[in-house]
Amino acid sequence: MDPRHYVMELNDGNIIPVLGFGTAAPVEVPKSEVLEATRLAIDAGFCHFDSAFTYFNEEEVGQAIRSKIAEGIVERTDIFYTSKLWCTFHRPELVQQSLEETLRKVQLDYVDLYIIHFPMALKPRKEHIPKEENGKVIYDTVDLCATWEAMEKCKDAGLAKSIGVSNFNRRQLEMILNKPGLKYKPVCNQVECHLYLNQSKLLDFCKSKDIVLVAYGVLGSQKYGEWVDQNTPVLLDDPVLGALAKKHKRSPALIALLYLLQRGLVVLAKSFSEKRIKENLQVFEFHLTPEDMRVLDGLNRNIRYVSASLWDDHPNYPFSDEY
């Protein structure tokens, strides 16, 4: 099963592989492991890699990609590479500089997709999350539409093939879509989406606007310290999910991945284990029935693992709206 054959067309005419490899890693994971996992993922058949400035491992991911190109395993055109604009670079004059810095790190001429990581702007500082002495995060006031215009210029300059957003709610998407003089629509909105947060309303809205919903945190997420509510339930331990996994003789993770793919999402799977990296590609080998899908729909609890509650008083905090 070659995952390169499973793609979706974006609203700008480019294509995106529907299964991607997520490269975010907890701080305790050595960068060498990220490098090795990315190499293993390419060997296994992954061609879509999702990274970000704030993962602090783009050098390693880029090194892995370039090494596999040098070995003749893949060509640059086989690879779909995503990076993200961090919150301290929302000011229009900083957007292209930030992308150019990413391209220097990964040593590629362009990214396939560049997305605004969060709608909340932070003050430009050397620190990744700038804080006052009392620990309060220092916000910035930047018009999202101005940031988007700078993103459009990155596409025009050929530095990004496609541009999109992440963690935007419906209202914030509409702000971009209704912007006077809009040149390019966002091709995607990358959001947390899984069995406990199935995002059905946001998915319907995005489909109606020809915007692809890209899912992260697809198996639940409990390893990211201040980003994640540690009291949330472990999704993969859900008994209903377990019963369906037994029925199909597959892992609970594969059922959770396929549920999202069959609903028309692009899905980011993340693992640093060679066995699980290979197993995740088996998602194209079977199907869930309409009844299976209805059962899994019933698991939705609107539980958000990555709530970014640290910034919930930011004027552009996206998760207070219903969707």
Helices and strands as residue ranges (DSSP letters): G 3-5, E 7-9, E 15-17, E 19-22, H 31-44, E 48-50, G 53-55, H 58-70, G 76-78, E 80-85, G 87-89, H 92-106, E 111-116, H 144-156, E 160-166, H 170-177, E 188-192, H 200-208, E 212-216, G 225-227, G 235-237, H 239-248, H 252-262, E 266-269, H 274-280, G 281-285, H 290-297, G 309-311
